[in-house]
Amino acid sequence: MSVDRLARMRTGAPVECATRLLQEHWPRSTLLTPADVGLGGQETGAADFLGLVEWLSDAGFLSYEALVFNSDGPMLVDATLTARGRAMLAREGDRAN
């Protein structure tokens, strides 16, 4: 499943932004929030972020230690791309070149 296909599944969710951010941090994990992927300050930002997390997790592209909800909204603790997610992005990059 490609990033483009995931983006079409969840209209408006910045899947590509999230995957690129995680790819930039590889091999380290990172804290991921709605603001990190362009959803901060939006009325539906938290819901769209959770949808994004759901799609990436269900596709097997995302791993994280914890999903935390606080007064600032949801956040993923120690989020990282899985081997499957990295392989998908590598294939996407090969097709672009």
HELIX and SHEET records of a PDB file:
HELIX    1   1 VAL A    3  MET A    9  1                                   7    
HELIX    2   2 VAL A   15  HIS A   25  1                                  11    
HELIX    3   3 PRO A   34  VAL A   37  5                                   4    
HELIX    4   4 GLY A   45  ASP A   58  1                                  14    
HELIX    5   5 ALA A   83  ALA A   96  1                                  14    
SHEET    1   A 3 THR A  30  LEU A  32  0                                        
SHEET    2   A 3 GLY A  73  LEU A  81 -1                                        
SHEET    3   A 3 LEU A  62  SER A  63 -1                                        
SHEET    1   B 3 THR A  30  LEU A  32  0                                        
SHEET    2   B 3 GLY A  73  LEU A  81 -1                                        
SHEET    3   B 3 ALA A  66  ASN A  70 -1                                        
END                                                                             
